[in-house]
Amino acid sequence: MIALLLALPKLAMLTFSYMTEGQPPIFSSSLDESKNIELVVLERKKAVGPGQFASSEDAGIASSEEVVAEEPALEEADSVLEKIVRVARGDTLMGILLDAGLARSEAHAAVSALQEVYNPRSLRPGHELVLTFVPGAEDEEDDFFAGLRMQVDVDRNVLVLRESDEEFLAKEEQWELQVAPFAAQGEITSSLYNAAVGAGMPSPVLIQMIRALSFDVDFQRDIQPGDRFEALFERELDENGQAVREGPLLYATLETGGRALRIFRYTAQDGETDYFNDRGQSVRKTLMLTPIDGARLSSGYGMRRHPILGYSRMHQGLDFAAPTGTPIMAAGDGVVTHAGRKGNYGITVELRHPNEYTTLYAHMSRLGRGISRGTRVKQGQVIGYVGTTGMSTGPHLHYEVHLRGQHVNPASVDSPPGRTLEGQDLALFKTMTEQVQAQYAALAGKVVADAVQPDASSRVE
C-alpha cells in the first residue's frame, strides 16, 4: 500500500492543479527560511491507518467545489501531504529529514535504506526531494512519514518506501529515452565555437570533437576563417521530444590548413571505444600537442635571448603563458619520475611514457592531487597548475619533450597512434564508416533542404 501511496501524489497533483486553477494554494508554508520547502495538501478520503486507505470506491478526489469550500487548516483535512524540498548548499539528506520532523532513528533508517540504490552524498544543490506524509490522528502531534521520492537523473527516480515502524525499502524507477541522430555543418567565420553552436551542435558534443582532434590540430592557432566542419551525433529525447542528454559524437570532419581530418567513433571487439581516422588508426597519439588549454605560446623551441640571464641560449622547450592556477595536463599516459622542486625549473613534474618518450612540466605553482614519484597518470589528467616558481619572469608553463634522452621540439613530435585496427576489426570498422557517412549525408541533406525551403506565404503558384 505504501508503494501505491507514493505513486498517487503525481496523479493527485495534476487533479489538484486542475481543481484549483486560478485559486490560491490550499496550503503553503516555509518550514525553514534557509530552505525552499513547500507543503502541498492532497484532498483524499479518511486514511484508515498508516499507509492504508479506504477502498478505491471511497478514495476518490474531492470535487473542486469541495476543495474551495474547505478551510485550509491542516488539522481539518483528511489528506496526504507532500513536502517538496529543494536541496541547498551544505544540505545532507539526514539533515533534511530531521528538519522535516522525523525522529533521528527514523531518519537514519530511511537514509540507510536509500544507500542500497543511491549514495546520499551525491545530493547536489538544486535537487528536489518529495517527502510524503500521512496526517496523524487528533491525539498525535506529528504526521506519519510514508517515504520519499527524488529524480536523480533524466531517466531515473529513487524512492524510499516504509515497510514497518522503522523499516524502509528503497527502489528505483527508470524509463526509456528516445535516441535520435542529428547532423551539423558549417563554415568558420570568427570561431569554431560560434560556428558549431550556431549550426545546432551542443557544447558537450563540440568538446568531444575538439578533444578527439586536438592530437592533430592546435585549436588556438590552426583554425582560420573559411575552415569548415561537419558532425554526426546522438541526443536522448524525453517523451515530449525535448533533448535531455547529449549522446556521443559519432563522426566529424574538419577542413583546415588545406587538409581534411576525418574521425569516427568505434568500439573494437575487445570493448575499447575510441576515435579513429578513416585508415583505422587511433587519433589518440602517444603525446598531445599542447598539455594546457587556453594558453598563449609565448616562446618557441630554439635559440633565444634569455629574459633573465640576458644572453642567447638554446630554449629546449615551449613556453605557454597562462594565469596562475591554470590546470596542466599529462601529455600522455605515463609514470611520474619526478614531482617537486628542481633547481631553476621550480616545482616540476617529469613523466616517462611508452616509446621512449619523457616529458617535463616546469614553474608550477603546485602539484596536482595525488601526484608523486611512481604515480601512474592518464593522458589529460591534471598533474599540476601554472605558476612562476624557479627562474621565471611570470606565470607560464615550460614544457619539454625528450626522446631517448635527447631534447626534441614538442611542436614537431611525430607521435605514433595509440592503436591501429587490423583483421576483422578493420573490416567491421570500414563497414561502419560507410553507414555513418551515409546517415550523415541523409540528415545533412534534410537540414539544408529545411533551411532553404521557402515559406508557404512566399510561394508562387
Buried (B, 14 or more C-beta within 10 A) or exposed (E): EBEEBBEBBEEBBEBBEEBBEEEEEBBEEEBEEEBBBBBBBBBBBEBEEBBEBEEEEEBEBBEBEEBEEBEEEBEEBBBBBBBBBBBBEEBEBBEBBBBBBBEEEBBBBBBBBBEEBBEBEEBEEEBEBBBBBBBBEEEEEEBBBBBBBBBBEBBBBBBBBBEEEEEBBBBEEEEEBEEEBBBBBBEBEEEBBEBBBEBBBBEEBBEBBBBBBBBBBEBBEBBEEEBBBBBBBBBBBBEEEEBBBBBEBBBBBBBBEEEEBBBBBBEBEEEEEBBBBBEBBBBBBBBBBBBBBEBEBBBEBEEEEEEEEEEEEEBBBBBBBBEBEBBBBBBBBBBBBBBEEBEEBBBBBBBBBEEEBBBBBBBBBBBBEEBEEEBEBEBBBBBBBBBBBBBBEEBBBBBBBBEEEEBBBBBEBEBBBBBBBEEEBBEBBBEBBEEBBEBBEEBBEEBEEEEEEEEEEEEEE
